[in-house]
Amino acid sequence: MDATFFMNVISAGLLTGLVYGLMALGLSVIFGVMRVVNFAHGDMMVVAMYAAFLLFTKLGIEPVPALPLVAGGLFVVGYLLQRFLINHFLEVTEHIQFLLLLSVAMIITNVVLMVFGPDARNIQLDASFESYSLGGLVLDKVRVIAAFTAGGVALLLWAFFRYTTTGTAIRACADNPVGARVVGLDVEKLYAITFGIGTACVGAAGCLLLLLVDVHPHLSSDYTLLGFIIVILGGLGSLGGALLGGILVGLSEALSGVLIAPSLKSMFSFGLLILVLLLRPQGILGKKP
């Protein structure tokens, strides 16, 4: 295993990590604004993956062109879920919120299992068999497409929060919800928009992950846990931290899969989490409470 081989492994980990980061962005946005931990995050991503799968198999729409449709659909689902269900539980204790969203996750998983069955599904694109050659690097085309699309979506999300009136209002609600109400902001509506944006992010990530992995109903718990690892690594509520955490997890999985064994890649992700918690409990880019 020479230096070129390791550079290929590292580049693959970086590209996959950007998709992981987009997945975790949704979780970070929801927690950063509402202080709600979405335990149904991975389940929503699996729904998005199956939606992209159906659009491809039934209508011939590939996952990247289908991304706006799937993300828009997930936005509507997230908006309605928060507006008519989660909003009634914002003032209760954390363990009640945990049970509520865990129940939602179990319902989603079992509905998906009934509709699609337990078998894994995948798609084959022409790009799946193509690659880019850059010096000694050989980059899978679908991985490059997924990574650059994830980066573009993350940039759009940053611009939304930075430059739009609604994004500024959401940031105001995150900083001081009481003050936001005093100045006349509709906090409940903004919370619903925020939850919709978070689920739209995971919908976009689901479309891109379908290019890289097979989908099956029980995939949801793995990616919910992975999302938690990523946002804790980067810092709860930090958008940049979510992307950084995703890249670190992608790198650790790629390197551990080559140096040790693919089946042990989760062990290294947890090891990285423990190390960060010991040295910087608030996360790499997180703020001290």
Secondary structure, DSSP 8 states (H G I E B T S, - for coil): --HHHHHHHHHHHHHHHHHHHHHHHHHHHHHHHH----TTHHHHHHHHHHHHHHHHHHH---HHHHHHHHHHHHHHHHHHHHHHTGGGGTTS-HHHHHHHHHHHHHHHHHHHHHHH-SS-B----GGGG-EEEETTEEEEHHHHHHHHHHHHHHHHHHHHHHHSHHHHHHHHHHH-HHHHHHTT--HHHHHHHHHHHHHHHHHHHHHHHTTTS-B-TTHHHHHHHHHHHHHHHH-TT-HHHHHHHHHHHHHHHHHHHHHT-GGGHHHHHHHHHHHHHHH-TT-SS----
